[in-house]
Amino acid sequence: MSRPRMRLVVTADDFGYCPRRDEGIVEAFLAGAVTSVSLLVNGAATESAAELARRHSIPTGLHANLSEGRPVGPALRGASSLLGPEGFFLGKMGFREAVAAGDVDLPQVREELEAQLSCFRELLGRAPTHVDGHQHVHVLPGVCQVFAEVLQAYGVRFTRLPLERGVADCTWLEAPARAFACAVERDARAAVGPFSRHGLRWTDAFVGLSTCGRHMSAHRVSGALARVLEGTLAGHTLTAELMAHPGYPSVPPTGGCGEGPDAFSCSWERLHELRVLTAPTLRAQLTQDGVQLCALDDLDFKWPGEEIPCEATLEPFLEPSLL
C-alpha cells in the first residue's frame, strides 16, 4: 500500500449535548466516518455520552466550554465575570465581547477549565485525549494563555488550532459566518505562541470553518483538504483535523447545556453533516485523494516547528511576530 498523502482525524464536537445528537455521533463513529469526539461536560446528556464512549471505545477529548450553559465549577455559580444575571455563560459573542473589553477575570477562566478537566476524569476515568474549545473560545486573547498553562499542568498534550487555509475566500459562507471564521483564524494565529511555549501539539492543518452545517459537502471537504495539500513535497504525509457536528436534530426541551438546545442543534444541518460524512461519496473521494482516516493517538506528532513538509503548514507554527 502506498504511503497516504494525508492522515485525517475527523472530530465530532458537542458530544453530550443531547441524546439524539449523541446517537448520530456514535452512528458515524461505528461507520468509520468519525474517529474522535469532544465531550461537553456540562451538556444535558454528558453522563450517557460518557457511557457510550466507554462502551464503544471512542477516543474522547474535552470540549472546553466557557460560552454556553451553566458552569461546572461550584465557586462560579454565584457572581462571576463569566456569567450573566441568570447564572449562564455569556454566549458565543457575549463572551468574546467581554474578553475584548477586558471584563473577564482570567483566574476564573482557569478555575472553570480545571473543574471541567476534573469532571472529565470523573466521567471517563482517564485524562482526555485532547482538549479543544466550544465555539473556539480556547484561542481568544488571554484565554489561550490560561488554557495552555492548564493543559500543561494536567498533562494534556494535544489541542486544536482552528486555522483553516483559504477560509476568507469561501464565497458560499454568509457574511457573518465568514467574518466569524476570519476572526477565529486571527485568534488562532496569535495563540500559536502560548500553545507552543507550553508544549501543546496540533495537526498540521485544520478544516471545518468552511464546511459547517449546510455548507458541508463531499466536494467542499475534498476541496478544503486539497488546498492543504498544495505544495506538499512528495513522500511526506500531512496530518489534519476535520471538525464536524453530526447528529440527529434536538427536540426541545431536551438538550443543551442548561438553557435548552439552540437553533442550530434543532435544525436539519446536523443531520445533513451526518449524511455527508457517512455517505460512500465522501469516503471514496478521500481514498482517491490519498487521505487516510485515523484517530488522534495514531498520529506521529512532531513538536511544533519540526520537519514541516511544505510552506502551507509552516505558518501555523511560527510566532505571530514572524508572520
Rosetta blueprint (number, residue, H / E / L):
1 M L
2 S L
3 R L
4 P L
5 R L
6 M E
7 R E
8 L E
9 V E
10 V E
11 T E
12 A E
13 D E
14 D E
15 F E
16 G L
17 Y L
18 C L
19 P H
20 R H
21 R H
22 D H
23 E H
24 G H
25 I H
26 V H
27 E H
28 A H
29 F H
30 L H
31 A L
32 G L
33 A L
34 V L
35 T L
36 S E
37 V E
38 S E
39 L E
40 L L
41 V L
42 N L
43 G L
44 A L
45 A L
46 T H
47 E H
48 S H
49 A H
50 A H
51 E H
52 L H
53 A H
54 R H
55 R H
56 H H
57 S L
58 I L
59 P L
60 T E
61 G E
62 L E
63 H E
64 A E
65 N L
66 L L
67 S L
68 E L
69 G L
70 R L
71 P L
72 V L
73 G L
74 P H
75 A H
76 L H
77 R H
78 G L
79 A L
80 S L
81 S L
82 L L
83 L E
84 G L
85 P L
86 E L
87 G L
88 F L
89 F E
90 L L
91 G L
92 K H
93 M H
94 G H
95 F H
96 R H
97 E H
98 A H
99 V H
100 A H
101 A L
102 G L
103 D L
104 V L
105 D L
106 L H
107 P H
108 Q H
109 V H
110 R H
111 E H
112 E H
113 L H
114 E H
115 A H
116 Q H
117 L H
118 S H
119 C H
120 F H
121 R H
122 E H
123 L H
124 L H
125 G L
126 R L
127 A L
128 P L
129 T L
130 H L
131 V E
132 D E
133 G E
134 H H
135 Q H
136 H H
137 V H
138 H H
139 V H
140 L L
141 P L
142 G L
143 V H
144 C H
145 Q H
146 V H
147 F H
148 A H
149 E H
150 V H
151 L H
152 Q H
153 A H
154 Y L
155 G L
156 V L
157 R L
158 F E
159 T E
160 R L
161 L L
162 P L
163 L L
164 E L
165 R L
166 G L
167 V H
168 A H
169 D H
170 C L
171 T L
172 W L
173 L L
174 E L
175 A H
176 P H
177 A H
178 R H
179 A H
180 F H
181 A H
182 C H
183 A H
184 V H
185 E H
186 R H
187 D H
188 A H
189 R H
190 A H
191 A H
192 V H
193 G H
194 P H
195 F H
196 S H
197 R H
198 H L
199 G L
200 L L
201 R E
202 W L
203 T L
204 D L
205 A E
206 F E
207 V E
208 G L
209 L L
210 S L
211 T L
212 C L
213 G H
214 R H
215 H H
216 M L
217 S L
218 A H
219 H H
220 R H
221 V H
222 S H
223 G H
224 A H
225 L H
226 A H
227 R H
228 V H
229 L H
230 E L
231 G L
232 T L
233 L L
234 A L
235 G L
236 H L
237 T L
238 L E
239 T E
240 A E
241 E E
242 L E
243 M E
244 A E
245 H L
246 P L
247 G L
248 Y L
249 P L
250 S L
251 V L
252 P L
253 P L
254 T L
255 G L
256 G L
257 C L
258 G L
259 E L
260 G L
261 P L
262 D L
263 A H
264 F H
265 S H
266 C H
267 S L
268 W L
269 E H
270 R H
271 L H
272 H H
273 E H
274 L H
275 R H
276 V H
277 L H
278 T H
279 A L
280 P H
281 T H
282 L H
283 R H
284 A H
285 Q H
286 L H
287 T H
288 Q H
289 D L
290 G L
291 V E
292 Q E
293 L E
294 C L
295 A L
296 L H
297 D H
298 D H
299 L L
300 D L
301 F L
302 K L
303 W L
304 P L
305 G L
306 E L
307 E L
308 I L
309 P L
310 C L
311 E H
312 A H
313 T H
314 L L
315 E H
316 P H
317 F H
318 L L
319 E L
320 P H
321 S H
322 L H
323 L L
